Amino acid sequence: MTQAATQIFPVIMPVADADKRLKGRDKVKALSRLARSALMRSCEKSGLHLDAFPKSDTGVPLPVGGVHWSLTHKSDMVGGVASLLPVGMDLETIRPVNDALLAKVAAEDEWQLVGGDRQKAFFRFWTAKEAVLKAVGKGMVGLSRCRVVAIVDDTRMTLTYDETPWPVAHFWFDGHVAALTAHYLPVCWTLL
Ligand SMILES: CC(C)(COP(=O)(O)OP(=O)(O)OC[C@H]1O[C@@H](n2cnc3c(N)ncnc32)[C@H](O)[C@@H]1OP(=O)(O)O)[C@@H](O)C(=O)NCCC(=O)NCCS
């Protein structure tokens, strides 16, 4: 039995300064490549094997030999994860956001779950929804069907996509937050 049957191993890697200076298509390519390196590190840690990264014609990563995978790349950090279950990962740099974006990411009843600081909670909601929307392969078009239904603590919350529950784990580091669809499994985060 591989480690992947009992745990999930997302890996986060910093972007080198030389890659941060790249522009446009070159930058996207460099970040995509680095995110795939993070994904391969996740494979090593979880005892899974991936030798191709096929996608559907809408850009959704397709499983290979039962191994699901997800990538995220931001300008200074990237992440990758492999899993035996459908998986989604997202990463954001925490920064101030305006009220219109707060209203876009969640409805009032979802915000009520937070109680206090919505600015602080914004990137939790955002990354959690992105992670679920990646795991279900919908991307942004599924946003209105994805809802936060419970906040357990600072690192665990539950969302639904339609009626299906999606437990999500968060990892906070150095001005960033990452989210992962966790399937009630323990999550072993690696920040390289
Ligand atoms: C495309 C999308 C899935 C994620 O986009 P993103 O957050 O800008 O990008 P990330 O860097 O986190 O993820 C990119 C990776 O997601 C994967 N991806 C792309 N489309 C995907 C889809 N429909 N489903 C699952 N994964 C997808 C790809 O592997 C891609 O990496 P690659 O091009 O190197 O292979 C989609 O959700 C989107 O368009 N987001 C826009 C941002 C937004 O408005 N979010 C609001 C959330 S509340």
PDBQT file of the ligand as one rigid body, heavy atoms in Angstrom, charges set to zero:
ROOT
HETATM    1  C1  LIG A 201      -8.486  27.967 -14.462  1.00  0.00    +0.000 C 
HETATM    2  C2  LIG A 201      -8.897  27.872 -13.019  1.00  0.00    +0.000 C 
HETATM    3  C3  LIG A 201      -9.211  26.430 -12.695  1.00  0.00    +0.000 C 
HETATM    4  C4  LIG A 201      -7.769  28.274 -12.037  1.00  0.00    +0.000 C 
HETATM    5  O1  LIG A 201      -7.115  29.348 -12.423  1.00  0.00    +0.000 OA
HETATM    6  P1  LIG A 201      -6.039  30.124 -11.544  1.00  0.00    +0.000 P 
HETATM    7  O2  LIG A 201      -6.332  30.136 -10.092  1.00  0.00    +0.000 OA
HETATM    8  O3  LIG A 201      -5.915  31.431 -12.213  1.00  0.00    +0.000 OA
HETATM    9  O4  LIG A 201      -4.697  29.307 -11.818  1.00  0.00    +0.000 OA
HETATM   10  P2  LIG A 201      -3.789  28.340 -10.941  1.00  0.00    +0.000 P 
HETATM   11  O5  LIG A 201      -2.389  28.766 -11.199  1.00  0.00    +0.000 OA
HETATM   12  O6  LIG A 201      -4.184  28.218  -9.515  1.00  0.00    +0.000 OA
HETATM   13  O7  LIG A 201      -4.028  26.918 -11.649  1.00  0.00    +0.000 OA
HETATM   14  C5  LIG A 201      -3.570  26.676 -12.941  1.00  0.00    +0.000 C 
HETATM   15  C6  LIG A 201      -3.659  25.190 -13.214  1.00  0.00    +0.000 C 
HETATM   16  O8  LIG A 201      -4.995  24.745 -13.026  1.00  0.00    +0.000 OA
HETATM   17  C7  LIG A 201      -5.221  23.642 -13.896  1.00  0.00    +0.000 C 
HETATM   18  N1  LIG A 201      -6.521  23.855 -14.522  1.00  0.00    +0.000 N 
HETATM   19  C8  LIG A 201      -6.850  24.673 -15.530  1.00  0.00    +0.000 A 
HETATM   20  N2  LIG A 201      -8.167  24.610 -15.788  1.00  0.00    +0.000 NA
HETATM   21  C9  LIG A 201      -8.673  23.707 -14.919  1.00  0.00    +0.000 A 
HETATM   22  C10 LIG A 201      -9.987  23.175 -14.678  1.00  0.00    +0.000 A 
HETATM   23  N3  LIG A 201     -11.044  23.571 -15.387  1.00  0.00    +0.000 N 
HETATM   24  N4  LIG A 201     -10.152  22.267 -13.690  1.00  0.00    +0.000 NA
HETATM   25  C11 LIG A 201      -9.098  21.851 -12.963  1.00  0.00    +0.000 A 
HETATM   26  N5  LIG A 201      -7.822  22.323 -13.119  1.00  0.00    +0.000 NA
HETATM   27  C12 LIG A 201      -7.634  23.239 -14.099  1.00  0.00    +0.000 A 
HETATM   28  C13 LIG A 201      -4.065  23.556 -14.887  1.00  0.00    +0.000 C 
HETATM   29  O9  LIG A 201      -3.271  22.410 -14.548  1.00  0.00    +0.000 OA
HETATM   30  C14 LIG A 201      -3.298  24.829 -14.637  1.00  0.00    +0.000 C 
HETATM   31  O10 LIG A 201      -1.892  24.687 -14.725  1.00  0.00    +0.000 OA
HETATM   32  P3  LIG A 201      -1.130  24.425 -16.123  1.00  0.00    +0.000 P 
HETATM   33  O11 LIG A 201      -1.737  25.346 -17.123  1.00  0.00    +0.000 OA
HETATM   34  O12 LIG A 201       0.294  24.695 -15.828  1.00  0.00    +0.000 OA
HETATM   35  O13 LIG A 201      -1.376  22.965 -16.452  1.00  0.00    +0.000 OA
HETATM   36  C15 LIG A 201     -10.206  28.693 -12.849  1.00  0.00    +0.000 C 
HETATM   37  O14 LIG A 201     -10.755  28.458 -11.604  1.00  0.00    +0.000 OA
HETATM   38  C16 LIG A 201     -10.151  30.160 -13.132  1.00  0.00    +0.000 C 
HETATM   39  O15 LIG A 201     -10.372  30.571 -14.226  1.00  0.00    +0.000 OA
HETATM   40  N6  LIG A 201      -9.914  30.995 -12.137  1.00  0.00    +0.000 N 
HETATM   41  C17 LIG A 201      -9.866  32.456 -12.315  1.00  0.00    +0.000 C 
HETATM   42  C18 LIG A 201      -9.658  33.130 -10.987  1.00  0.00    +0.000 C 
HETATM   43  C19 LIG A 201     -10.987  33.468 -10.274  1.00  0.00    +0.000 C 
HETATM   44  O16 LIG A 201     -11.698  34.375 -10.661  1.00  0.00    +0.000 OA
HETATM   45  N7  LIG A 201     -11.308  32.740  -9.177  1.00  0.00    +0.000 N 
HETATM   46  C20 LIG A 201     -12.442  32.927  -8.360  1.00  0.00    +0.000 C 
HETATM   47  C21 LIG A 201     -12.525  31.795  -7.338  1.00  0.00    +0.000 C 
HETATM   48  S1  LIG A 201     -13.608  32.139  -6.081  1.00  0.00    +0.000 SA
ENDROOT
TORSDOF 0
